[in-house]
Amino acid sequence: MNYKFWEKKKDTKPKAKEKWWHSLLFAVIAATLIRWIFMEAFTIPTPSMEKSLLVGDYLFVSKFHYGTRTPSTPLQIPLTHQKIWLTDLPSYSDAIKLPTYRLPGISHVKNNDVVVFNWPDDKGYPTDLKTNYIKRCIGIAGDSIQIKNRAVFINGKGITPPAEMQYTYWVTTNGVVSDRIFKKYKIPNYNGEQNLQSFGDSTSGYLLSITPKLAQQLVDDHVAAKIEFLDVSDRRFNPLLFPTAKFSESWTVDNYGPLWIPKEGSKITLNAYNIQTYESTIRDYEGWKTVENKGGHLWIDGAPVSEYTFQQNYYFMMGDNRHNSQDSRFWGFVPEDHIVGKAFIIWLSLDPGENLFHKVRWNRLFDLID
């Protein structure tokens, strides 16, 4: 019984506004932890992995497969990456920078894994905030990679190409191909009239990125009068191949290497050949203050070195759309501390070229990625 009936009874129940704030804070903390430790959503923005992954595919990327990284840039707005939503304002501060560590995972990066990583060549951001890329891991640390006439060899042994791997073809037609035909054969992002072009031999047609199987089918079904494989053996198609060196001037995207991929703990004796190959990797990703090439000799932190032991593992990534992919053939190796996670499932797929009623690619929902 309340004897002090003249005193106002205190309300011990939390106010609605206070409950809303607590719920929102809990949701943000939970989502941030899940995104950091377990998985993160990712969207396919470019056709570099078609047809394995299509523009408009929404993926879940597993962080626990390879082990999540501790953040090197802790001062950032939760659930953002580089920019504050709908603005060009940075969502982070680099006033505090921490060393990066990787927590234990359930596996390691393997050959043929589809991997999300921070693009090494993105120099404008800290490592953990560099632009996210997705490619297939063709070579792991310690492998030697070589491409001969489009066939990939790892340690001298030919590998089985991805089932949906694409190349670029000159497709000669007898006029404009209707949009309906492109949709029938599941050739994305093409408009019959807009994409029709004149070829050098006074014929017309389309420059298509398609699988070899589909290329033959277009001829068999009389959609195309003729199909020719796009020959990219000419150096002018790829002036920026990695590494930029005298010995690699004849390399192309279809005839590349051989190239050894650095492995943690591996020691090399430096010479004119491998200094040209690995100088940028040692300078940009190995954590030294200064790395200089003086007259063909490597100097690290002011001292000349004749041997070098690599401090971390590296990987060689390539897109499944082999003629339409900016990958390790152009910008080099992916360091282990740039690895974000393994792409493992498509949870939604939206066709950017379709209307609202046909936007969802229902047959791709909850497809596992391999």
C-alpha positions as a Markdown table, in Angstrom:
| # | Residue | x | y | z |
|---|---|---|---|---|
| 1 | Met | 0.0 | 0.0 | 0.0 |
| 2 | Asn | 1.3 | 3.5 | -0.9 |
| 3 | Tyr | 0.9 | 5.5 | 2.3 |
| 4 | Lys | 2.4 | 8.6 | 0.6 |
| 5 | Phe | -0.6 | 9.0 | -1.7 |
| 6 | Trp | 0.1 | 12.7 | -2.2 |
| 7 | Glu | 3.4 | 11.9 | -3.9 |
| 8 | Lys | 3.3 | 11.2 | -7.7 |
| 9 | Lys | 4.2 | 7.6 | -8.4 |
| 10 | Lys | 7.3 | 7.2 | -10.5 |
| 11 | Asp | 7.0 | 5.6 | -14.0 |
| 12 | Thr | 9.5 | 2.8 | -14.1 |
| 13 | Lys | 8.6 | 1.7 | -17.7 |
| 14 | Pro | 11.0 | 2.9 | -20.4 |
| 15 | Lys | 9.6 | 5.6 | -22.7 |
| 16 | Ala | 8.7 | 4.6 | -26.2 |
| 17 | Lys | 11.4 | 6.9 | -27.7 |
| 18 | Glu | 14.0 | 5.4 | -25.4 |
| 19 | Lys | 13.0 | 1.9 | -26.4 |
| 20 | Trp | 13.2 | 2.8 | -30.1 |
| 21 | Trp | 16.7 | 4.2 | -29.7 |
| 22 | His | 17.9 | 1.1 | -27.8 |
| 23 | Ser | 16.5 | -1.2 | -30.5 |
| 24 | Leu | 18.1 | 0.7 | -33.3 |
| 25 | Leu | 21.5 | 0.7 | -31.5 |
| 26 | Phe | 21.3 | -3.0 | -30.9 |
| 27 | Ala | 20.4 | -3.7 | -34.6 |
| 28 | Val | 23.3 | -1.6 | -35.8 |
| 29 | Ile | 25.8 | -3.3 | -33.5 |
| 30 | Ala | 24.5 | -6.8 | -34.4 |
| 31 | Ala | 24.5 | -6.0 | -38.1 |
| 32 | Thr | 28.0 | -4.6 | -37.9 |
| 33 | Leu | 29.3 | -7.7 | -36.1 |
| 34 | Ile | 27.7 | -10.1 | -38.5 |
| 35 | Arg | 29.0 | -8.1 | -41.5 |
| 36 | Trp | 32.5 | -8.1 | -40.0 |
| 37 | Ile | 32.8 | -11.6 | -38.6 |
| 38 | Phe | 30.4 | -13.9 | -40.6 |
| 39 | Met | 29.2 | -12.6 | -44.0 |
| 40 | Glu | 28.6 | -9.5 | -46.1 |
| 41 | Ala | 26.3 | -8.7 | -49.0 |
| 42 | Phe | 28.0 | -7.9 | -52.4 |
| 43 | Thr | 26.6 | -6.9 | -55.8 |
| 44 | Ile | 28.0 | -7.8 | -59.2 |
| 45 | Pro | 28.5 | -4.4 | -60.9 |
| 46 | Thr | 30.5 | -5.4 | -64.0 |
| 47 | Pro | 30.4 | -8.2 | -66.6 |
| 48 | Ser | 33.9 | -9.5 | -65.8 |
| 49 | Met | 32.6 | -12.7 | -64.3 |
| 50 | Glu | 29.9 | -13.4 | -66.9 |
| 51 | Lys | 28.4 | -15.9 | -67.4 |
| 52 | Ser | 29.2 | -17.5 | -64.1 |
| 53 | Leu | 28.0 | -14.3 | -62.3 |
| 54 | Leu | 25.8 | -11.7 | -63.9 |
| 55 | Val | 25.5 | -8.0 | -63.5 |
| 56 | Gly | 22.7 | -7.6 | -61.0 |
| 57 | Asp | 23.5 | -10.7 | -59.0 |
| 58 | Tyr | 23.4 | -10.2 | -55.2 |
| 59 | Leu | 25.7 | -12.4 | -53.2 |
| 60 | Phe | 26.6 | -13.3 | -49.7 |
| 61 | Val | 30.3 | -13.4 | -49.1 |
| 62 | Ser | 31.6 | -15.6 | -46.3 |
| 63 | Lys | 34.1 | -14.1 | -44.0 |
| 64 | Phe | 34.6 | -17.2 | -41.8 |
| 65 | His | 35.9 | -19.4 | -44.7 |
| 66 | Tyr | 39.3 | -17.7 | -44.8 |
| 67 | Gly | 39.0 | -15.9 | -41.4 |
| 68 | Thr | 37.8 | -12.4 | -40.9 |
| 69 | Arg | 40.4 | -9.5 | -40.8 |
| 70 | Thr | 40.7 | -7.1 | -37.9 |
| 71 | Pro | 40.0 | -3.6 | -39.2 |
| 72 | Ser | 43.0 | -1.4 | -39.9 |
| 73 | Thr | 40.8 | 1.7 | -40.1 |
| 74 | Pro | 38.6 | 1.5 | -36.9 |
| 75 | Leu | 37.2 | 5.0 | -37.2 |
| 76 | Gln | 34.4 | 4.5 | -39.7 |
| 77 | Ile | 30.7 | 4.8 | -39.7 |
| 78 | Pro | 29.1 | 1.4 | -39.3 |
| 79 | Leu | 27.7 | -0.4 | -42.4 |
| 80 | Thr | 29.4 | 1.9 | -44.8 |
| 81 | His | 32.3 | 1.5 | -47.2 |
| 82 | Gln | 34.4 | 4.5 | -48.4 |
| 83 | Lys | 31.5 | 7.0 | -48.6 |
| 84 | Ile | 28.5 | 8.1 | -46.5 |
| 85 | Trp | 25.3 | 6.8 | -48.1 |
| 86 | Leu | 24.1 | 9.0 | -51.0 |
| 87 | Thr | 27.0 | 11.5 | -50.6 |
| 88 | Asp | 30.6 | 11.9 | -51.7 |
| 89 | Leu | 31.7 | 12.4 | -48.1 |
| 90 | Pro | 34.2 | 9.9 | -46.7 |
| 91 | Ser | 32.7 | 7.6 | -44.1 |
| 92 | Tyr | 36.0 | 7.0 | -42.2 |
| 93 | Ser | 39.0 | 8.8 | -40.7 |
| 94 | Asp | 42.5 | 7.5 | -41.0 |
| 95 | Ala | 43.7 | 9.3 | -37.9 |
| 96 | Ile | 44.1 | 5.9 | -36.3 |
| 97 | Lys | 45.7 | 3.0 | -38.2 |
| 98 | Leu | 46.1 | -0.4 | -36.7 |
| 99 | Pro | 48.0 | -3.5 | -37.9 |
| 100 | Thr | 45.8 | -6.1 | -39.6 |
| 101 | Tyr | 45.4 | -9.6 | -38.3 |
| 102 | Arg | 43.3 | -12.5 | -39.6 |
| 103 | Leu | 41.3 | -14.6 | -37.3 |
| 104 | Pro | 41.3 | -18.4 | -37.8 |
| 105 | Gly | 39.1 | -19.6 | -40.6 |
| 106 | Ile | 37.7 | -22.9 | -41.7 |
| 107 | Ser | 39.8 | -23.1 | -45.0 |
| 108 | His | 42.4 | -21.3 | -47.1 |
| 109 | Val | 42.1 | -19.7 | -50.5 |
| 110 | Lys | 42.2 | -22.6 | -53.1 |
| 111 | Asn | 42.6 | -22.7 | -56.8 |
| 112 | Asn | 39.2 | -22.0 | -58.6 |
| 113 | Asp | 37.6 | -20.3 | -55.6 |
| 114 | Val | 35.5 | -17.2 | -56.4 |
| 115 | Val | 37.0 | -14.6 | -54.1 |
| 116 | Val | 36.0 | -11.1 | -53.1 |
| 117 | Phe | 39.1 | -8.9 | -52.3 |
| 118 | Asn | 40.2 | -5.3 | -52.0 |
| 119 | Trp | 41.5 | -4.1 | -55.4 |
| 120 | Pro | 45.3 | -3.8 | -54.8 |
| 121 | Asp | 45.7 | -1.0 | -57.4 |
| 122 | Asp | 43.2 | 1.3 | -55.6 |
| 123 | Lys | 45.7 | 3.7 | -54.0 |
| 124 | Gly | 43.2 | 6.2 | -52.7 |
| 125 | Tyr | 42.0 | 4.3 | -49.6 |
| 126 | Pro | 43.4 | 2.2 | -46.7 |
| 127 | Thr | 43.6 | -1.5 | -47.5 |
| 128 | Asp | 40.4 | -2.5 | -45.8 |
| 129 | Leu | 38.5 | 0.3 | -47.6 |
| 130 | Lys | 39.8 | -0.2 | -51.1 |
| 131 | Thr | 37.2 | -1.0 | -53.8 |
| 132 | Asn | 35.8 | -4.6 | -53.6 |
| 133 | Tyr | 36.5 | -6.8 | -56.6 |
| 134 | Ile | 35.3 | -10.3 | -57.3 |
| 135 | Lys | 37.3 | -12.8 | -59.5 |
| 136 | Arg | 38.3 | -16.4 | -59.7 |
| 137 | Cys | 41.5 | -17.5 | -58.0 |
| 138 | Ile | 43.5 | -19.1 | -60.7 |
| 139 | Gly | 46.8 | -19.4 | -58.9 |
| 140 | Ile | 47.7 | -19.6 | -55.2 |
| 141 | Ala | 51.0 | -18.7 | -53.5 |
| 142 | Gly | 53.9 | -20.8 | -54.8 |
| 143 | Asp | 52.2 | -21.7 | -58.1 |
| 144 | Ser | 53.6 | -20.9 | -61.5 |
| 145 | Ile | 51.0 | -19.7 | -64.0 |
| 146 | Gln | 51.1 | -19.7 | -67.8 |
| 147 | Ile | 48.5 | -19.1 | -70.5 |
| 148 | Lys | 49.1 | -20.7 | -73.9 |
| 149 | Asn | 46.5 | -19.9 | -76.6 |
| 150 | Arg | 43.9 | -19.2 | -73.9 |
| 151 | Ala | 44.5 | -22.5 | -72.0 |
| 152 | Val | 45.7 | -21.9 | -68.4 |
| 153 | Phe | 48.5 | -24.1 | -67.0 |
| 154 | Ile | 49.3 | -24.2 | -63.3 |
| 155 | Asn | 52.7 | -25.7 | -62.5 |
| 156 | Gly | 52.8 | -27.1 | -66.0 |
| 157 | Lys | 49.5 | -28.8 | -65.8 |
| 158 | Gly | 46.4 | -27.7 | -67.8 |
| 159 | Ile | 43.4 | -26.8 | -65.7 |
| 160 | Thr | 39.7 | -27.4 | -66.4 |
| 161 | Pro | 38.2 | -24.0 | -67.4 |
| 162 | Pro | 35.0 | -22.7 | -65.7 |
| 163 | Ala | 31.9 | -24.1 | -67.4 |
| 164 | Glu | 30.6 | -20.7 | -68.2 |
| 165 | Met | 33.8 | -19.0 | -69.3 |
| 166 | Gln | 33.4 | -16.4 | -72.1 |
| 167 | Tyr | 35.5 | -14.9 | -74.8 |
| 168 | Thr | 34.9 | -12.2 | -77.3 |
| 169 | Tyr | 33.7 | -12.9 | -80.9 |
| 170 | Trp | 33.1 | -11.0 | -84.1 |
| 171 | Val | 29.5 | -12.1 | -84.9 |
| 172 | Thr | 28.5 | -11.3 | -88.5 |
| 173 | Thr | 24.8 | -11.0 | -89.1 |
| 174 | Asn | 22.6 | -10.3 | -92.1 |
| 175 | Gly | 21.2 | -7.1 | -90.5 |
| 176 | Val | 19.8 | -6.0 | -87.1 |
| 177 | Val | 19.2 | -8.8 | -84.6 |
| 178 | Ser | 16.0 | -8.2 | -82.6 |
| 179 | Asp | 16.2 | -7.7 | -78.8 |
| 180 | Arg | 14.0 | -10.8 | -78.5 |
| 181 | Ile | 16.8 | -12.9 | -79.9 |
| 182 | Phe | 19.4 | -11.6 | -77.5 |
| 183 | Lys | 17.0 | -12.4 | -74.6 |
| 184 | Lys | 16.3 | -15.8 | -76.0 |
| 185 | Tyr | 20.0 | -16.7 | -75.9 |
| 186 | Lys | 20.5 | -14.9 | -72.6 |
| 187 | Ile | 23.0 | -12.4 | -74.0 |
| 188 | Pro | 22.8 | -9.5 | -71.6 |
| 189 | Asn | 23.1 | -5.8 | -72.1 |
| 190 | Tyr | 22.7 | -5.8 | -75.9 |
| 191 | Asn | 20.3 | -3.7 | -78.0 |
| 192 | Gly | 19.9 | -4.9 | -81.5 |
| 193 | Glu | 20.0 | -1.5 | -83.3 |
| 194 | Gln | 22.3 | 0.4 | -80.9 |
| 195 | Asn | 25.0 | -2.2 | -80.8 |
| 196 | Leu | 25.1 | -3.1 | -84.5 |
| 197 | Gln | 28.5 | -2.0 | -85.9 |
| 198 | Ser | 30.4 | -2.1 | -89.1 |
| 199 | Phe | 33.4 | -4.5 | -89.4 |
| 200 | Gly | 36.6 | -3.9 | -91.4 |
| 201 | Asp | 35.5 | -6.2 | -94.3 |
| 202 | Ser | 32.4 | -4.1 | -95.1 |
| 203 | Thr | 30.1 | -6.5 | -93.2 |
| 204 | Ser | 28.1 | -5.7 | -90.1 |
| 205 | Gly | 27.3 | -7.5 | -86.9 |
| 206 | Tyr | 28.1 | -7.5 | -83.2 |
| 207 | Leu | 31.1 | -7.8 | -80.8 |
| 208 | Leu | 29.8 | -10.3 | -78.3 |
| 209 | Ser | 31.2 | -11.8 | -75.1 |
| 210 | Ile | 29.8 | -15.3 | -75.1 |
| 211 | Thr | 30.8 | -18.9 | -74.4 |
| 212 | Pro | 32.3 | -21.1 | -77.2 |
| 213 | Lys | 29.2 | -23.3 | -77.0 |
| 214 | Leu | 26.8 | -20.4 | -77.5 |
| 215 | Ala | 29.0 | -19.1 | -80.4 |
| 216 | Gln | 28.6 | -22.4 | -82.2 |
| 217 | Gln | 24.8 | -22.5 | -81.4 |
| 218 | Leu | 24.3 | -19.0 | -83.0 |
| 219 | Val | 25.8 | -20.3 | -86.2 |
| 220 | Asp | 23.8 | -23.6 | -86.1 |
| 221 | Asp | 20.6 | -21.7 | -85.5 |
| 222 | His | 21.3 | -19.3 | -88.4 |
| 223 | Val | 21.3 | -16.3 | -86.1 |
| 224 | Ala | 24.8 | -15.5 | -87.3 |
| 225 | Ala | 26.2 | -15.8 | -90.8 |
| 226 | Lys | 29.7 | -16.1 | -89.5 |
| 227 | Ile | 31.5 | -16.0 | -86.1 |
| 228 | Glu | 35.2 | -15.3 | -85.7 |
| 229 | Phe | 37.2 | -15.5 | -82.5 |
| 230 | Leu | 38.6 | -12.1 | -81.5 |
| 231 | Asp | 42.4 | -12.4 | -81.9 |
| 232 | Val | 44.0 | -10.5 | -79.0 |
| 233 | Ser | 47.5 | -11.5 | -79.8 |
| 234 | Asp | 48.3 | -8.0 | -80.9 |
| 235 | Arg | 50.0 | -6.0 | -78.1 |
| 236 | Arg | 47.9 | -2.9 | -78.8 |
| 237 | Phe | 44.9 | -4.6 | -77.1 |
| 238 | Asn | 46.7 | -4.8 | -73.8 |
| 239 | Pro | 49.4 | -2.2 | -73.3 |
| 240 | Leu | 49.2 | -2.3 | -69.5 |
| 241 | Leu | 49.9 | -6.0 | -68.8 |
| 242 | Phe | 51.7 | -6.9 | -65.6 |
| 243 | Pro | 54.7 | -6.8 | -65.2 |
| 244 | Thr | 55.8 | -3.8 | -67.3 |
| 245 | Ala | 59.2 | -5.3 | -68.3 |
| 246 | Lys | 61.3 | -5.9 | -71.4 |
| 247 | Phe | 61.0 | -9.7 | -71.1 |
| 248 | Ser | 57.2 | -9.5 | -71.0 |
| 249 | Glu | 56.6 | -7.3 | -74.0 |
| 250 | Ser | 55.4 | -10.2 | -76.1 |
| 251 | Trp | 52.9 | -11.4 | -73.4 |
| 252 | Thr | 49.1 | -11.0 | -74.2 |
| 253 | Val | 45.9 | -11.8 | -72.3 |
| 254 | Asp | 45.8 | -15.2 | -74.2 |
| 255 | Asn | 49.5 | -16.0 | -74.1 |
| 256 | Tyr | 50.9 | -15.0 | -70.8 |
| 257 | Gly | 53.7 | -16.0 | -68.5 |
| 258 | Pro | 55.2 | -18.1 | -67.1 |
| 259 | Leu | 55.0 | -16.2 | -63.8 |
| 260 | Trp | 55.7 | -17.5 | -60.3 |
| 261 | Ile | 53.3 | -16.3 | -57.5 |
| 262 | Pro | 55.1 | -15.2 | -54.3 |
| 263 | Lys | 54.7 | -17.4 | -51.2 |
| 264 | Glu | 55.2 | -16.4 | -47.6 |
| 265 | Gly | 58.7 | -17.5 | -46.4 |
| 266 | Ser | 60.0 | -18.2 | -49.9 |
| 267 | Lys | 63.4 | -16.7 | -50.6 |
| 268 | Ile | 64.5 | -15.6 | -54.1 |
| 269 | Thr | 68.0 | -14.5 | -55.3 |
| 270 | Leu | 67.4 | -11.1 | -56.9 |
| 271 | Asn | 68.5 | -10.5 | -60.5 |
| 272 | Ala | 67.5 | -8.2 | -63.3 |
| 273 | Tyr | 64.6 | -10.5 | -64.3 |
| 274 | Asn | 62.9 | -10.9 | -61.0 |
| 275 | Ile | 63.5 | -7.4 | -59.8 |
| 276 | Gln | 61.5 | -6.2 | -62.8 |
| 277 | Thr | 58.8 | -8.7 | -61.8 |
| 278 | Tyr | 58.5 | -8.3 | -58.1 |
| 279 | Glu | 59.8 | -4.8 | -57.3 |
| 280 | Ser | 56.3 | -3.2 | -57.3 |
| 281 | Thr | 54.9 | -6.1 | -55.1 |
| 282 | Ile | 57.7 | -5.7 | -52.5 |
| 283 | Arg | 57.4 | -1.9 | -52.6 |
| 284 | Asp | 53.6 | -1.6 | -52.3 |
| 285 | Tyr | 52.5 | -4.6 | -50.1 |
| 286 | Glu | 55.4 | -5.9 | -48.0 |
| 287 | Gly | 55.4 | -3.1 | -45.4 |
| 288 | Trp | 58.8 | -1.5 | -46.0 |
| 289 | Lys | 59.4 | 2.3 | -45.7 |
| 290 | Thr | 61.4 | 2.6 | -48.9 |
| 291 | Val | 62.1 | 0.2 | -51.8 |
| 292 | Glu | 64.2 | 1.6 | -54.6 |
| 293 | Asn | 65.7 | 0.2 | -57.8 |
| 294 | Lys | 69.2 | 1.7 | -58.3 |
| 295 | Gly | 70.8 | 0.7 | -61.5 |
| 296 | Gly | 69.1 | -2.7 | -61.5 |
| 297 | His | 69.8 | -3.4 | -57.8 |
| 298 | Leu | 67.2 | -3.4 | -55.1 |
| 299 | Trp | 67.6 | -1.2 | -52.0 |
| 300 | Ile | 65.2 | -1.7 | -49.0 |
| 301 | Asp | 65.1 | 0.9 | -46.3 |
| 302 | Gly | 68.4 | 2.4 | -47.5 |
| 303 | Ala | 70.4 | -0.9 | -47.7 |
| 304 | Pro | 71.2 | -3.0 | -50.8 |
| 305 | Val | 69.8 | -6.6 | -50.8 |
| 306 | Ser | 70.8 | -9.5 | -53.0 |
| 307 | Glu | 68.1 | -11.9 | -51.7 |
| 308 | Tyr | 64.5 | -11.4 | -50.6 |
| 309 | Thr | 62.1 | -13.4 | -48.4 |
| 310 | Phe | 58.4 | -12.7 | -49.0 |
| 311 | Gln | 56.4 | -11.6 | -45.9 |
| 312 | Gln | 52.9 | -12.9 | -47.0 |
| 313 | Asn | 51.1 | -15.0 | -49.6 |
| 314 | Tyr | 49.9 | -13.7 | -52.9 |
| 315 | Tyr | 47.2 | -14.9 | -55.4 |
| 316 | Phe | 46.5 | -14.5 | -59.1 |
| 317 | Met | 42.9 | -13.6 | -59.9 |
| 318 | Met | 41.1 | -13.7 | -63.3 |
| 319 | Gly | 37.6 | -13.1 | -64.5 |
| 320 | Asp | 35.6 | -15.8 | -66.2 |
| 321 | Asn | 34.8 | -13.3 | -69.0 |
| 322 | Arg | 38.4 | -13.6 | -70.2 |
| 323 | His | 38.5 | -10.8 | -72.8 |
| 324 | Asn | 36.4 | -8.3 | -70.7 |
| 325 | Ser | 38.1 | -8.4 | -67.3 |
| 326 | Gln | 40.6 | -6.2 | -65.6 |
| 327 | Asp | 42.4 | -8.7 | -63.4 |
| 328 | Ser | 45.9 | -9.9 | -62.3 |
| 329 | Arg | 47.0 | -10.0 | -65.9 |
| 330 | Phe | 46.9 | -6.1 | -65.7 |
| 331 | Trp | 47.6 | -5.1 | -62.1 |
| 332 | Gly | 49.4 | -8.0 | -60.6 |
| 333 | Phe | 49.1 | -10.2 | -57.5 |
| 334 | Val | 46.5 | -9.9 | -54.8 |
| 335 | Pro | 48.2 | -9.9 | -51.3 |
| 336 | Glu | 46.7 | -12.1 | -48.6 |
| 337 | Asp | 45.9 | -9.1 | -46.4 |
| 338 | His | 43.6 | -7.8 | -49.2 |
| 339 | Ile | 41.4 | -11.0 | -49.2 |
| 340 | Val | 37.8 | -10.2 | -48.0 |
| 341 | Gly | 36.0 | -13.5 | -48.3 |
| 342 | Lys | 34.6 | -16.3 | -50.4 |
| 343 | Ala | 31.5 | -15.8 | -52.5 |
| 344 | Phe | 29.2 | -18.7 | -51.8 |
| 345 | Ile | 25.5 | -18.0 | -52.7 |
| 346 | Ile | 23.4 | -15.8 | -54.9 |
| 347 | Trp | 20.4 | -14.7 | -52.8 |
| 348 | Leu | 18.9 | -12.3 | -55.4 |
| 349 | Ser | 19.4 | -11.6 | -59.1 |
| 350 | Leu | 17.9 | -8.6 | -60.9 |
| 351 | Asp | 18.2 | -8.0 | -64.6 |
| 352 | Pro | 19.0 | -4.3 | -65.1 |
| 353 | Gly | 17.7 | -4.5 | -68.7 |
| 354 | Glu | 14.2 | -5.8 | -67.9 |
| 355 | Asn | 11.0 | -4.1 | -66.7 |
| 356 | Leu | 9.6 | -4.4 | -63.2 |
| 357 | Phe | 7.5 | -7.5 | -64.0 |
| 358 | His | 10.4 | -9.5 | -65.5 |
| 359 | Lys | 13.2 | -8.0 | -63.3 |
| 360 | Val | 13.9 | -11.0 | -61.1 |
| 361 | Arg | 15.9 | -13.9 | -62.5 |
| 362 | Trp | 14.1 | -16.5 | -60.5 |
| 363 | Asn | 16.2 | -19.4 | -61.7 |
| 364 | Arg | 19.3 | -17.9 | -60.1 |
| 365 | Leu | 17.9 | -17.4 | -56.6 |
| 366 | Phe | 19.8 | -19.3 | -53.9 |
| 367 | Asp | 22.3 | -20.7 | -56.4 |
| 368 | Leu | 25.5 | -21.9 | -54.8 |
| 369 | Ile | 28.6 | -20.4 | -56.5 |
| 370 | Asp | 31.3 | -22.7 | -57.8 |
